[in-house]
Amino acid sequence: TLRRFALLVVPLLAPAALGRKPTAGTVRLHLPFSVGALDPHLADDATSALFAAAVADPLFAFDASFHPYPALAEALPEAVPGGARVVLRPGLVTARGRSLDARDVAASIQRARTRAGRGLLAAFGEPHVTPSKPLAVVVPGASPDTLAAALASPVTAILPRGFDPDEPDGTGAFRATRTESGLTLVRNERAARGPAFLDRLEVHRTADLASALRAFESGDADVGWLGAGLH
């Protein structure tokens, strides 16, 4: 349910804010639940379900016809003996300045296999780096089509090695920083798919639904919560 809800809300906050010509503006949110660490590979965390896609990207994405296309990958996967190979785009850098290579891709896929991506990746073997190709990763037991589909999910996003949910980092449209009151997401000028239109998202935790709604009614928040709906 949380993932389905995120698919409705996140397009309002993150992917819809992607663009090649950044403008300006701040969106303020008061959420009626705890705002904690941010980890794209978690399946049961509300903060991650809503905002991880704003911070980290998967290797592929789906077009309007639900066909995968390269996002962080250089091209669609290719078949190799025993599996499929995917090549990372060169020159990718996270919001905190970390350069990415195939070791980060392999570590991310393996990490996702032990968390929310378990169902998508269970049929594949453990990914490994191709020694002669520093940006290439081979996934045993995968076909190009099944691998592209699995690696187009937000729960298989690519993260730098040593990723810390308390200091989340990725190639997404925003850079996230935890604050005393919640979370701040600021436009990432290094974003692999283009920085956000918005300057920032300010996410504050609030005690309950009524408090979140009062913040909206008083003008302290730009999105209001009322029952099961958003206003």
KEGUTI-478815 format. One record per residue (C-alpha): residue number from 1; residue in one letter; z, x, y. Coordinates in steps of 0.02 Angstrom, whole numbers. Layout:
<sites>
+------+------+--------+--------+--------+
: paza : ronu :      w :      u :      v :
+------+------+--------+--------+--------+
:  NUM :    a :      Z :      X :      Y :
...
+------+------+--------+--------+--------+
</sites>
This chain:
<sites>
+------+------+--------+--------+--------+
: paza : ronu :      w :      u :      v :
+------+------+--------+--------+--------+
:    1 :    t :      0 :      0 :      0 :
:    2 :    l :     44 :    140 :    119 :
:    3 :    r :   -123 :    227 :     88 :
:    4 :    r :   -218 :     65 :    117 :
:    5 :    f :   -121 :     39 :    278 :
:    6 :    a :   -160 :    217 :    332 :
:    7 :    l :   -345 :    186 :    306 :
:    8 :    l :   -332 :     48 :    436 :
:    9 :    v :   -222 :    140 :    561 :
:   10 :    v :   -280 :    321 :    552 :
:   11 :    p :   -458 :    280 :    609 :
:   12 :    l :   -379 :    213 :    768 :
:   13 :    l :   -280 :    371 :    798 :
:   14 :    a :   -370 :    520 :    722 :
:   15 :    p :   -549 :    513 :    655 :
:   16 :    a :   -599 :    390 :    792 :
:   17 :    a :   -535 :    520 :    915 :
:   18 :    l :   -649 :    655 :    847 :
:   19 :    g :   -791 :    708 :    958 :
:   20 :    r :   -895 :    852 :   1023 :
:   21 :    k :   -860 :    812 :   1205 :
:   22 :    p :   -672 :    801 :   1230 :
:   23 :    t :   -613 :    686 :   1368 :
:   24 :    a :   -429 :    657 :   1403 :
:   25 :    g :   -282 :    541 :   1381 :
:   26 :    t :   -120 :    517 :   1284 :
:   27 :    v :    -75 :    384 :   1156 :
:   28 :    r :    112 :    353 :   1136 :
:   29 :    l :    182 :    277 :    976 :
:   30 :    h :    356 :    219 :    928 :
:   31 :    l :    367 :    202 :    739 :
:   32 :    p :    500 :     95 :    653 :
:   33 :    f :    534 :    225 :    519 :
:   34 :    s :    584 :    407 :    507 :
:   35 :    v :    456 :    533 :    569 :
:   36 :    g :    475 :    688 :    463 :
:   37 :    a :    374 :    834 :    398 :
:   38 :    l :    185 :    820 :    383 :
:   39 :    d :     99 :    861 :    218 :
:   40 :    p :    -76 :    798 :    170 :
:   41 :    h :    -38 :    822 :    -15 :
:   42 :    l :    108 :    699 :    -18 :
:   43 :    a :     80 :    525 :    -89 :
:   44 :    d :    239 :    435 :    -37 :
:   45 :    d :    272 :    491 :    142 :
:   46 :    a :    235 :    373 :    286 :
:   47 :    t :    212 :    508 :    418 :
:   48 :    s :     90 :    603 :    310 :
:   49 :    a :     -7 :    446 :    263 :
:   50 :    l :    -33 :    404 :    445 :
:   51 :    f :    -62 :    573 :    527 :
:   52 :    a :   -108 :    708 :    400 :
:   53 :    a :   -293 :    669 :    418 :
:   54 :    a :   -278 :    714 :    602 :
:   55 :    v :   -216 :    888 :    559 :
:   56 :    a :   -309 :    942 :    401 :
:   57 :    d :   -484 :    914 :    334 :
:   58 :    p :   -553 :    901 :    156 :
:   59 :    l :   -703 :   1001 :     98 :
:   60 :    f :   -812 :    845 :     97 :
:   61 :    a :   -818 :    674 :    178 :
:   62 :    f :   -904 :    509 :    139 :
:   63 :    d :  -1045 :    435 :    241 :
:   64 :    a :  -1070 :    249 :    273 :
:   65 :    s :  -1150 :    230 :    101 :
:   66 :    f :  -1002 :    317 :     18 :
:   67 :    h :  -1104 :    472 :    -22 :
:   68 :    p :  -1011 :    638 :      0 :
:   69 :    y :  -1073 :    764 :    126 :
:   70 :    p :  -1006 :    938 :    174 :
:   71 :    a :   -862 :    944 :    297 :
:   72 :    l :   -772 :   1112 :    275 :
:   73 :    a :   -891 :   1159 :    135 :
:   74 :    e :  -1054 :   1248 :    174 :
:   75 :    a :  -1152 :   1133 :     58 :
:   76 :    l :  -1126 :   1011 :    -85 :
:   77 :    p :  -1058 :   1090 :   -245 :
:   78 :    e :  -1177 :   1175 :   -365 :
:   79 :    a :  -1170 :   1180 :   -554 :
:   80 :    v :  -1118 :   1344 :   -636 :
:   81 :    p :  -1082 :   1383 :   -819 :
:   82 :    g :   -925 :   1287 :   -867 :
:   83 :    g :   -899 :   1197 :   -703 :
:   84 :    a :   -951 :   1183 :   -522 :
:   85 :    r :   -942 :   1299 :   -373 :
:   86 :    v :   -904 :   1256 :   -193 :
:   87 :    v :   -928 :   1374 :    -45 :
:   88 :    l :   -822 :   1365 :    112 :
:   89 :    r :   -903 :   1369 :    284 :
:   90 :    p :   -885 :   1543 :    361 :
:   91 :    g :   -777 :   1574 :    513 :
:   92 :    l :   -655 :   1429 :    493 :
:   93 :    v :   -490 :   1451 :    584 :
:   94 :    t :   -338 :   1336 :    582 :
:   95 :    a :   -254 :   1266 :    737 :
:   96 :    r :   -124 :   1404 :    727 :
:   97 :    g :   -254 :   1541 :    713 :
:   98 :    r :   -260 :   1571 :    525 :
:   99 :    s :   -431 :   1621 :    456 :
:  100 :    l :   -477 :   1528 :    296 :
:  101 :    d :   -564 :   1597 :    142 :
:  102 :    a :   -587 :   1551 :    -41 :
:  103 :    r :   -408 :   1597 :    -83 :
:  104 :    d :   -347 :   1459 :     32 :
:  105 :    v :   -468 :   1337 :    -49 :
:  106 :    a :   -411 :   1381 :   -225 :
:  107 :    a :   -228 :   1373 :   -175 :
:  108 :    s :   -253 :   1204 :    -89 :
:  109 :    i :   -341 :   1127 :   -239 :
:  110 :    q :   -207 :   1191 :   -356 :
:  111 :    r :    -69 :   1127 :   -239 :
:  112 :    a :   -152 :    956 :   -227 :
:  113 :    r :   -163 :    950 :   -418 :
:  114 :    t :     27 :    952 :   -427 :
:  115 :    r :     50 :    818 :   -293 :
:  116 :    a :    -49 :    669 :   -229 :
:  117 :    g :   -215 :    737 :   -291 :
:  118 :    r :   -158 :    741 :   -472 :
:  119 :    g :   -259 :    589 :   -524 :
:  120 :    l :   -417 :    649 :   -438 :
:  121 :    l :   -408 :    827 :   -505 :
:  122 :    a :   -326 :    806 :   -676 :
:  123 :    a :   -490 :    819 :   -771 :
:  124 :    f :   -531 :    988 :   -696 :
:  125 :    g :   -469 :   1161 :   -739 :
:  126 :    e :   -374 :   1279 :   -624 :
:  127 :    p :   -488 :   1338 :   -481 :
:  128 :    h :   -525 :   1522 :   -463 :
:  129 :    v :   -608 :   1632 :   -333 :
:  130 :    t :   -775 :   1715 :   -366 :
:  131 :    p :   -738 :   1902 :   -338 :
:  132 :    s :   -911 :   1941 :   -268 :
:  133 :    k :   -911 :   1789 :   -152 :
:  134 :    p :   -757 :   1783 :    -38 :
:  135 :    l :   -793 :   1604 :     15 :
:  136 :    a :   -837 :   1532 :   -157 :
:  137 :    v :   -721 :   1442 :   -279 :
:  138 :    v :   -764 :   1388 :   -456 :
:  139 :    v :   -681 :   1234 :   -529 :
:  140 :    p :   -694 :   1231 :   -720 :
:  141 :    g :   -736 :   1067 :   -805 :
:  142 :    a :   -807 :    988 :   -647 :
:  143 :    s :   -982 :    926 :   -613 :
:  144 :    p :  -1051 :    940 :   -435 :
:  145 :    d :  -1043 :    751 :   -407 :
:  146 :    t :   -868 :    725 :   -473 :
:  147 :    l :   -802 :    878 :   -381 :
:  148 :    a :   -875 :    824 :   -214 :
:  149 :    a :   -801 :    650 :   -232 :
:  150 :    a :   -629 :    717 :   -278 :
:  151 :    l :   -628 :    844 :   -137 :
:  152 :    a :   -677 :    713 :     -7 :
:  153 :    s :   -504 :    633 :    -14 :
:  154 :    p :   -373 :    663 :    122 :
:  155 :    v :   -249 :    707 :    -16 :
:  156 :    t :   -356 :    857 :    -66 :
:  157 :    a :   -366 :    927 :    110 :
:  158 :    i :   -382 :   1115 :    132 :
:  159 :    l :   -226 :   1204 :    197 :
:  160 :    p :   -188 :   1386 :    234 :
:  161 :    r :    -91 :   1479 :    101 :
:  162 :    g :     96 :   1469 :    132 :
:  163 :    f :     77 :   1299 :    215 :
:  164 :    d :    242 :   1236 :    288 :
:  165 :    p :    259 :   1046 :    311 :
:  166 :    d :    385 :   1079 :    450 :
:  167 :    e :    251 :   1177 :    545 :
:  168 :    p :     93 :   1089 :    485 :
:  169 :    d :    -70 :   1182 :    507 :
:  170 :    g :   -251 :   1145 :    469 :
:  171 :    t :   -427 :   1130 :    539 :
:  172 :    g :   -412 :    950 :    599 :
:  173 :    a :   -439 :    874 :    770 :
:  174 :    f :   -256 :    896 :    819 :
:  175 :    r :   -120 :   1028 :    807 :
:  176 :    a :     46 :    951 :    756 :
:  177 :    t :    218 :   1006 :    814 :
:  178 :    r :    382 :    926 :    763 :
:  179 :    t :    499 :    876 :    904 :
:  180 :    e :    677 :    810 :    913 :
:  181 :    s :    611 :    634 :    934 :
:  182 :    g :    466 :    642 :    812 :
:  183 :    l :    297 :    725 :    817 :
:  184 :    t :    171 :    783 :    948 :
:  185 :    l :    -13 :    806 :    907 :
:  186 :    v :   -114 :    905 :   1035 :
:  187 :    r :   -303 :    926 :   1038 :
:  188 :    n :   -356 :   1071 :    927 :
:  189 :    e :   -493 :   1167 :   1015 :
:  190 :    r :   -527 :   1263 :    854 :
:  191 :    a :   -557 :   1103 :    754 :
:  192 :    a :   -687 :   1129 :    618 :
:  193 :    r :   -767 :    959 :    646 :
:  194 :    g :   -744 :    953 :    834 :
:  195 :    p :   -588 :    927 :    940 :
:  196 :    a :   -517 :    756 :    980 :
:  197 :    f :   -564 :    648 :   1128 :
:  198 :    l :   -378 :    626 :   1164 :
:  199 :    d :   -270 :    761 :   1240 :
:  200 :    r :   -122 :    713 :   1132 :
:  201 :    l :    -31 :    588 :   1023 :
:  202 :    e :    155 :    570 :   1051 :
:  203 :    v :    245 :    496 :    901 :
:  204 :    h :    427 :    445 :    922 :
:  205 :    r :    541 :    374 :    789 :
:  206 :    t :    638 :    218 :    833 :
:  207 :    a :    782 :    128 :    751 :
:  208 :    d :    692 :    -29 :    696 :
:  209 :    l :    543 :   -143 :    719 :
:  210 :    a :    622 :   -234 :    866 :
:  211 :    s :    650 :    -70 :    960 :
:  212 :    a :    470 :    -17 :    930 :
:  213 :    l :    407 :   -184 :    995 :
:  214 :    r :    519 :   -172 :   1150 :
:  215 :    a :    446 :      0 :   1187 :
:  216 :    f :    273 :    -77 :   1184 :
:  217 :    e :    323 :   -224 :   1293 :
:  218 :    s :    405 :   -109 :   1421 :
:  219 :    g :    255 :      6 :   1431 :
:  220 :    d :    339 :    155 :   1346 :
:  221 :    a :    218 :    142 :   1198 :
:  222 :    d :     32 :    107 :   1187 :
:  223 :    v :     36 :     27 :   1014 :
:  224 :    g :    154 :   -115 :    971 :
:  225 :    w :    214 :   -175 :    802 :
:  226 :    l :    240 :   -358 :    763 :
:  227 :    g :    275 :   -406 :    584 :
:  228 :    a :    132 :   -341 :    476 :
:  229 :    g :     12 :   -321 :    622 :
:  230 :    l :    -29 :   -198 :    760 :
:  231 :    h :    -55 :   -247 :    942 :
+------+------+--------+--------+--------+
</sites>
